[in-house]
Structure formats: C-alpha cells, structure tokens
Amino acid sequence: MKLSTKGRYGLRAYIDLAKNSGKGPVSIGSIAARQDISERYLEQLMAKLKKAGLVKSVRGAGGGYVLAKPPGEVSAGDVLRALEGSLEPVVCAAFHPEEECPVQENCVTKYVWQKVNESVSRTVDHIMIDTLLEKSRENSQEGEDNGKTDISG
C-alpha cells in the first residue's frame, strides 16, 4: 500500500495543527510554512478534514483551523481515511458484494487481502494523534525536531 501526498501531507498538517492549537486557531500559512506544503494544497486537505468533522474553521482576523475533537479521540486512521478514502490495498469482491470477480468462489488469495486489510486498519486505528504528539515532543527533546512532522518512517 502506498499513500498519496494527500494522506502523508494531511497527517503531517493535522499533527502540526494539534501541536499548535493550544493558542487558538492556526493559520494555513503557518502550517504550510512549518511543514513545507503549498497553501493551496493544504486548503484542499483542510476542506476534506473539515468535511469529515476532524477540524473546524474559524473566520476573520486571527482565524484559521482548530481541532474538532481532542487528539486522544482521533486516530491516524481517521485522518488518513478522511483524506484518502479506503485504505485497502486491494478491493476484493469477497469483501465487497458490489464488486464482481470471476474466480471469487475458488480464490485463495482473498485470505491474503483480508489479512493485509485487517492489519493496516488495526495499525492506523490504534495510533492516536495524542501518541504522535508525544512522539513529536520526544523528538524535540532529543534535538531532532525542526518543526516538521516526519511520518515517512
């Protein structure tokens, strides 16, 4: 499975927002500068996160974005699905009745796809944003944090 820039940049931006939201709304420009993401692209990502109910926008002078939920209630999976849609690396007819597959009845690879899908979902759904914030603080204390949130692995 390979995430697009929507998922990778969007998760970085969401963590940046969580990290900096204690002082009120955070501007697109400040997130874009810290994370080296185009403001126009970031606006598109924030629109998706807003539609998913993960962020709220605040209008006017001093406006920007704030978290809609506490970081301990949002998982990396919530953010990634809001931006990417399904995280399934393979859409298999065995798990999606609307899909058709000529070998569905005798296919043994569906077991592989089921296990991969379950593993990915379980992993991203158990990594909460507050855990990532703590990891970011640890990096900062070790002198490794340059302001960017690195989730590239």
N, C-alpha and C positions, 0 to 999 in steps of 0.2 A: 504494500500500500504506500502510495506517495501522496502527501498532502500538497495542495497547491499553495501559492503565496497567500491566498485568502485565509487559509487556516493558520499558516505559520505566522504571517504578519499580524493577523487578527488576534491570535492568542497573545503574542508579544504586546500588542497595544492594550488588550484587556488587562493584562498583568500590570502594565505601566499605569493604567487608569486606577487600578486597585491600589497600587503603591502610592499614588499621588493624590488620591481623592479625599484624604482627611482634611484638607484645607478648602473644600468647596469644589465647584465644577472645574474640570480640567479641559483646557482648550485643545482642539485638534492640532493647532500649530505647535503646542508644547510637546504633545505626544509624538507628532511627526518628527520634530527636531531630535528628541531623545532616541527615538527608535529608527531614525533614518528611513522613514516611509513617506512617500508623497502624500501631501494633504488631501489631494483629490481622491486618491485610492483609499486613504484612511476614512474619508467621509462615506464612501460606499460601504466599507466594512462596518462602520458605526451604525449605519442605517440598518444593516442586517441584524446587528446585535440589539438594536432598539426594537425592531420588529419582533424579535424573539423574547423580548421582555428582560434582557440582561443589563441594559443600560437605559438611562433616561437623559434627555437633552434638556438643558437649561438655556433659555433665550436671553438675549440682552447683553449689556456691558457686563463683563465678568462671567459670561455664560460659558457653556461647554458641556461636558458629559460627566455624569455621576453613575455609580453602580446602582442598579435597581434592587439588588439583593446583597446580603453580606457575603464576603468572599468564602466563608465556610459553607455556604449553601449552593455554590456554583462549582461544577466540575470542569476540568479541561474538556471533557466530552460534550458538555452543554455548549461551550463556546465553539468548539470545532464543528458540531452538528449545525449550529446556527449559521455558520459561515460556509460550510462545505456540503451540507445535506447529509446523506447517509455516509457512514464511514466504512461500509462493507467494501472490501477489495474486489469481491466478485458478487454479482447479483445472480443468485442461483434459483431456478424455478422451484426447487424443493422447498424453499422458504418464502417464495412469493408466488401465490397462486395465479396472479395476473400474468406472469411470465410463462412462456412455453418452451419446453426443451424436449426434443425427440428421444433422448436417452434417459429421461428423468427416472423412470421406473427401475432401471438397472444400473444407474450411475453410482459408483462408489466414491467418486471424488467429492460428492456433496458433503461427505463426512469431514473432509479436509476443510472445505469452505466454511462449514458450520463452526468448526473449532477455531479457525482463524478469526471469523467474525466475532465469536464469543470472547476470544482472548483480547482483541482490540477494544471491544466495548467495555469489558471488565477493567482493563487497564486505564483507559481515559476517564471512565466514570468514577474511579476511586482516587484519582488525583484531583484534589480540591484546590481552588485558587489560593486559599489561605496557606496551604502547604507550599505552593510555589512562591508566595510572598516570603515565607520563612526561608526558603532556599535562596532567594534573592538577598535577604538580609545576611545570611551566612556568607555568601559570595562577597558582599560589600565589606564585611568584617575582615575577610581574608585579603582585601585589596584587589579583588578581581572584577569588581563591578564598575563598569564605565558608564552606567546609566542605561545601557541597552539590556534588554531581557533576552538572553540567549537560550533558546529551547531547541536548537538544532541538534543537540546530542553530541 
